[in-house]
Amino acid sequence: MKQKAYQVVFPVTLVVVMVAFLSIIFFADVNPSFAASGSKKSSTVHRDSAVDHTEARIKQLQGALKITDAQKELWNNLTQVMRENAKDMDDLTKDRTENSMTMNAVEQMKFRSQIAEAHLNQMKKFIPPFEALYNSMSDQQKKNTDTIFLTGRHGKHMMK
């Protein structure tokens, strides 16, 4: 039985790793026409910081998850990790934006590897406080949480 489980788990893991790698390449900010034309990229592109995005996400989730007073401490522990992760990601990506025009393809791939590794480490920090909060939830809260994390939808439009 263990051998059958291994025969399934290993290919699935391999597929997940390959999909993650290909998505990094696919979603990379690559524009071949830009490289061929030699023209500069527009500086009007504005991206929110991870901290700004996280603060907005925390507000959305708090309302959608209907955090109770009894869950407040667990929620605060989770949001602290979310904020720390966002700050760390902003610090990491700040370096890239300052040096992106001088990075060659190898340096870009190494940087993307650092980002992927940072995401993995952040998920490892995120899961324990999230699990503690999730375990404290009512069945309805768990159902809402499952839907939110499965679909990415939250707020009033998903509540019936």
Secondary structure, DSSP 8 states (H G I E B T S, - for coil): -HHHHHHHHHHHHHHHHHHHHHHHHHTS---HHHHHH-----TT-----HHHHHHHHHHHHHHHHT--GGGHHHHHHHHHHHHHHHHHHHHHHHHHHHHGGG--HHHHHHHHHHHHHHHHHHHHHHHHHHHHHHHTS-HHHHHHHHHHHHH---SGGG--
